[in-house]
Amino acid sequence: MKRQLVSALAVSIALASGFSHAAFSASQPNIILMLADDMGWADISSQGGKTPTPNLDMMAKEGQRWTQFYVASPVCSPSRGSLLTGRVETKTGLYGSTVPVFFESDPDGFPDEEVSLAESLRDGGYRTIMFGKWHLGSQPDGLPTRHGFDQWYGIPTSNDLWHTTAPDFKTLLSAKNPASPEAFASARKIQMQQMAVPDQKYWDVPLYDSYRQKGRYVDYQVPGGLRQKDFTQDITARAVDYINEQSEKPFFMYMAWPQNHVPIFTSDAFIGKGHNRYGDAMAEVDWSVGQINNALKARGLDKNTIVIFTSDNGPWLPFDKWGLSGSAVPLRDGKSSVFEGGQRTPFIIKWPGKIVPAVKSGLGSTLDILPTLMSLSHTEHAQKDLDGVDLSPALFGDANSPRTSVPYFYMGELMAWREGDYKIVLNALKDGKPAPLAAPLLYNVTKDVSEEKDLAAAEPERMKSMKLNAQRYVASLGEKKAPLFDMD
């Protein structure tokens, strides 16, 4: 019913505007949205990366590189949910108050009442396809093909779930029957050891080829499941083939590599190509970016294709001692943290001949991708209560970004708040859950990118004003939706 209503809305808008569906499509650019997994702000060469990333550097040269771009949450599932809805997690329920992400056996998934970016583009005349990691629901009604994608070839969760030998984390994290601290620590130790020295046999992640045929959904599970070391090669080849098959109808491709996330597997061709094992994975993702952009150029589609590259959150730093983590240096911390290294991510956007090449220092957010793409594609989005803003004024000239503040959410709580150059940190994790700080922190994150100097005592009036604005912001969001990730 939701899709029928959205489709009807798109048709009525087209007719009211005097355009046929074909006329709409003729003026619409193709869109490729690329999302890395656990990739740090400093993992591209132009931002200090130790492993060369020539293809991402070329994208940045041909388009815009934004140096202050944020995700809505510093961990996978809520970040991806906000990217695809343009809405913060408390409005959609795509968060957890006891666990941070979806687990494989969770009965919930992407809410049917939410309208995804893919749904609006499809209803606006686009072919839609996804390759890679979803992590927004493992049950049939939560899969990508139920939420706007014509096709999906990929995995429903992270590549570190579906353990074959490690304990079941759904049971360990149950709120009704929680595991003892000793049992949890033992399970975590086994998991860490397996991810440090990975073997395909430790995980049995399902791989789906999902599509709709004759009015019915087909969710074909590929025999053998995810072959970790070959997956980037696999989805890259499929993405190139898809580009080569395109005709006049515009397409939207969502390319979501899981490869930078532990357990890190790299194809044989890229072993030893980076500065460490994580660097090998980064080099292969960069190669994949190059293959896709080269395919666009070979087909003469590059000048009518918007290509975006970003990451779902910052680097998973506990794995750095094994050479399995990216870097956000000089930013502070990484994944699961609301300091800058957790939520400030790489962002590159290009559209040759349209988007003005530049390095932008204005604020941006993955919340803004949906409204921006709606504007650039002349497509309507049925959900009007968005938390993103249209960044297109800043893409076509010297205009500043229209975004002036940034919310930092984690596990359903506003953990930090940024206005202009300043940021306050209101909450911190205590025993794995958000808890208010006795004394909130204040930083000038433009001058102090590493967040080393707390200015709370020196600027009490600014602190007071920003705390009040943060409270007003939370109040403006309305009633918080119940969390979908929790186990009970």
N, C-alpha and C positions, 0 to 999 in steps of 0.2 A: 504494500500500500504506500509506503514512504516513497519508493522509487517511482510509482505511478504519479504521485502528487508532484514530485520534483520534475519529472518529465513534462507533465502538463504545464507547470510553471515556465519551463524553458521554452516550450512551444508558444505559449501565450505571449511571452516577452518578444520572441522573434517576430511573431505576426504583428504585434503592436508597433514594433520598430520598422515594419515594412520590409523585413529581410526574410528570404526563404532560408531553410536549413542549409542548402548548398551554398548560398551567398555568405552565410555566417562562417562556414568552414573554410571558404576560400581565403578569408582574411586572418585566419587563426594560425599562430605559429605552433610547430611541434614543441613538446616539452619533455625534457629528460631530467628527472630529479634523482641525483646520486647521493646515497647516504652511507657513510662509513660507520663502523662499529667500534666504540671505545677509542677513537682516534684523537690524539691530543692536538691542542692548538698549534704546537710547535713541530708538528710532524710533516709539514710541507717545507720544501727548501727555502722558499721566500719568507718563511717565518722561523727559520733556524733549524730546520730538520737535518738530522745527521745522515739520513739516507736520501740520495738525490731523488727528486720527484719531477722530472722534466715535463711530463705531460700536464700535471697540475700547474706547474709554473707557466706553461704556455697558455693554459686556460686563463690564468690570472692576468697574463700580459694582454690577451685578446679581450678580456672582459673586466670585471670589477672584483677586487679582493677587499672584503670588509674585515677590519681588524677588531671590531667590537661587536661581534655577533653572538647571540646567546640561544641556548635551548631552554625550554620551559622547566625542565627537571633534569638533575644530573645523573639519571639512570634510564635504562633503555625503554621499557614499555610506556611509562607516562610521557616521555619525551616524544616517542613516535606517535602516540595518540594525539598530542597537541599539534604536532606537525601536520597530521592529516585532517584535523578538525578546525585548527585556528582558535582553539579554546583551551583554557587552563583546565587542569585535571579535576578540580573540585566541581566543575560544571558538567563533566562527562562521566565521572566515576572511574576514570582510567588511572587509578592509583591504588595504593594499599596503605593501611594504617599499621599493619603488623609485618607485612612483607612488601618489598619494593617493586616487584615485577610479577607478571604472569608466570605461573609454573605449568608444566605440561598437562597435568590432569585437572586443571581448574575448569569448572563447568561454565564459567562466564567468558565473555569476550567483548569485542567491539560492539557497543550498544546499537541496536537497530534504529533508535530514534536519532542518532547522530548522523549528520550528512558529511561524508568524506570528500576530500579534494577530488578523488577519482570519480565519485558519483556525479559531482557537478560537471566535471569535464566530459564524462561520458554522455550525460544528458544534454550537454552543449554541442555534441557532434564529434567527440573524440573517440578513437579506438584507445583502449586502456590495457596496459599489460604491466605485470610486476614480476621481477626476478629477485630471488633472495629471501632474506629474513623478514618475517612478519612480526611476530611476538606481541600480537594483540588478540590472542585467542586461538585455542587448538581445536575447539569443537566445530562441527560443520557450519553452524550459523554464524560463527565468528571469523571465518576465513575470508581472505581478500576478495574472492569472487562473489561473496554476498554483500560486499561493501564497495562496489563500483568498478572492480577490475574484470574485464572480459576474460583474461587469462592470468594465471599465476603459476610460476614454476619456482618452488622454493621450500623453505622450512618454516614450520609454524612458531618455533621458539628460538632461543639462543642455541648455539652449537655445543654448549656445555651441559645441556639437560639431557633427559632420556638416558640416564646412567645405566650401565649393565652390571656394575659391581659396587658402586658407592651407595650409601643409604638413601632412602626416599626422603627428599627434603620437604615434600608436602606433609608427611607425617611428623617430621622433626619440628616443623614450624606451626603445627596446629595450635590454635589458641585454646581449644578445649582440652587437648591432651599434649601439652608441650613436652619436648624431650628435655632431659636433664642437661645442665650445662656441660657435663662431662661427655654425654652422648653426642651433643651437638659439636663439641670441640673435636671429638674423635672423627666424626663424619667429615667435618671441614678439613681436617688434616689429610684424610684419604683423598678428598677432592683436590686439594691443592697439589698434592704429590702427583696425581694423575695429570693435572693440567700442566705441571712443570715439565713432565716427561710424557707427552701424550702418545697414545696408541689408539688407532681406529676402533679397536675392540672394546674400549671403555665406554663408548657412546653408541647408541642406536637411534639416531635422530631421523624421524621420517622425512622423506622427500616427496613432495606432491607435484603432480601435473594436474592442475585444476582448471576447469572451464565449464561452459554451459553448452549443451547440445540438445537440440529438439525440445527446448523448454525445461530440461532437467540438468541439475548440476552433476558433473563428473569430477570426483576427487580421487584420481588415480595415484596410488602409492607406488612409487618407483621401486622395483625390487632392489634390495640391498641398502636402501635408504641413502642418507647423505654420505658421500665419499669425500671426506673432509679435504684432503690435499688437492683434489681435482675440481672442487666446486667453483672456484673463481674462473678457471679456464672454461668450465662447462657453461656458466651463465653468461660469460663474455661472448662466447661463440653464438649462443642463442640470441643475445641482444643484437649482435652484428647481423645475423640472419634476419631478424625482425626488421631492422632498419632497411636492409636490402629488399625486403618484400613490400615496402610501403608504396602506396600510390598517392592519390590526391587528398584523401581524407586525413586530417591531422591526427597525430597520435600522442599519447602521454605514456611515458615509460618511467616506472619507479624501480631504480636499480639499488638494491640494499645488500651490500656485501656483508657477510658475517666474519670475514677472515681476520680482521684485526682484533677480534675477541678471543681470549683463551678458551679452549686449547688452540694454539696457533699451529695450523698446518699450512705448508706451502708446497706448490707443485715442484717437481724435480728441477724445472728450468730456472727457478728463482731461489733455490737454496744457495746461500752464500752471497746473494746480490746486495743485501743490506748490511748495515753496521752491526746488527745482531739478528736474532731470530724474528723479533718484531719487525725490524727493518726489512727482512726478506718479504714478509707479508705486505708491508707498505709499498715495497717496490712492485709487487704483483698487482696490487690495487691500482697503483699509478699506471702500470702497463694497460690494465683494463680500461681506465679512463681514456688513454690514448687510442686504443682500438675502437672505442665507441665514437670518439670525435673524428678519427680518420674515416670511419664508415660513413659518417654524415657528409664529410667533404667529398668522398668518392661518389656519393649519390647526388651531390649537388643540393643537399638539404641543410647544410650548416648555416646558411644565411637566413633560413626561416625556422631555426630551432633554438629555443632557450635551453641552455644547459646549466644546471645548478649542482654544486657539490658542497656538502657539509657533513657533519658527524652528529651522532645521537647524543653524545656526552663526552666528557674528557677521559683521559687515560686511566686504566685500572692499575694504580701504582703498586699495590702489594706484590705484583708479579714482576716488578722492575728488576729485582735481584736475580731473576733468571733470564733477563733480556727479553721479556715478553710483554713489556708495557711501552706505550708511546710516551710522549713528553708534552707538557704544557709550559715548560720553563720559558720566561721568568714568572709565569702566573703561579699562584699558590694552589697546591693540592691537585686533586683529580676527581675521577668518578665518585659519585655518592657524596660529594662535598659541594657546598654552596659558595665556597671561595671560588675565585675566578677560574682556576684550572678545571673545575668540575662542570661549569656551565658556559664558559666562553669557548666557542669552537671555530674551526676554520669555516670560511664561507666564500665561495667564488660563484659568480654568475656571469654568463656571457650570452650575447645575442649579436653576432657580427653585423655591423652597419646600423645597429639600433642602440644598444647599450654602450655608453661612452666609457672607454677603458680608463680606469682610475683605481687608486687605492683610497678607500673610504674609511674614515674614522668615526662616522656617526653610529648611533645605536641601531641594532637590528635584532630580530628574533625569528626563530623558526615559526612562531605564531603568525608572523607576517607573510609567510610564503603563500598560504592559501589566498588571502585577499589580494596579494600582489598578482598572483597568477590568474585570479578571476578577472582582474582589470586588464592584464596583458592579453588574455585570450578572448575578451568580450563575452565572458560566460557569467551566468547568474548563479548565485549560491543561495539555497532556500533558507539556511540557518543565518539569521541576522545578528544574533547575540555573539559576536566574535570578540576575541581579545587581541587579535592582530590588526595591523594597519597596513595600508597600501604603500609600499615603498617605491612605487614607480617614479614619483617625482625626482627621487635621488638617483635614478638609474639613467636618466636621459640628459643630464647636465650637471651643473655645479650646485644644485639645490641640496640642502641638508636633509638628513633623514627626518621624517615626520615623527619618529618615535623619540620620546623624551624620558621615558622611565622603563625599568625592567623589573619584573617580579621573578623571584627565585623560589620555586616550589620544591618540596620534597615530602613524600608520604602524606600529602594532603594539607600541608602547612606552608604558609608563607614564611620562609626561613630568612630571607634577606630582601632588600629593596634598594633599587638604584634610581637616582634622579640626577641627570646631567653627569657631572664628574664624580659625584659622591655616592657612597653605598653604605647602608647600615646592615649589620648582621644581627638578627633578632633571636635566632634559635640555633641550637647545636644538637648533635646526636648524643643521647645518653642511653646506654644499654640498647643501642640500635634503633632508638626512636627519637623524634624531635622533642626537645624540651627548651623552654625559654631560658635565655642567658640572664643571669642576675644583673649583668651590666652589658647592654648591647654595645657592639663595636661600630666605629665609624671610620671609613677610609676615603681618601681621594684616590680613586682607582685609575685616574689618568696620570697623575704624578707618581703614584705608588702602586704600580701594577702587581707587585708581589704581596700587597696588603700586610706590610710590616709595621706601619706606624698608625696606631689607634688614635684618632683625633677627638674621641668623645669628650674628654675632659677639656680640651682646648676650644671646642666649638659646641657648647651646650645648647645654644639656640637652634643651630642647624640640626642637631640630634633630635631635639624636641619636635621641630617642624616635620622632619622626615618620619619619625615614629607616628605622628598624627596622620600624615598622608598615607602611610602604609596601612594603618588601621582603617582609614576611610576607603582605601582600595579594597581591602578584604570585605568590608561591609557592602560595597557596591556589587560584589559578585553574587550576592544572594545566598540562598540556602545551599549548603554543601551536599552534593550527591553522595550516597553511600559508596564506600570503596569496593571495587570489583575484584581486586587482587587477593584479598584476605582469604584464608583457607577455610574458615568456618562461617 
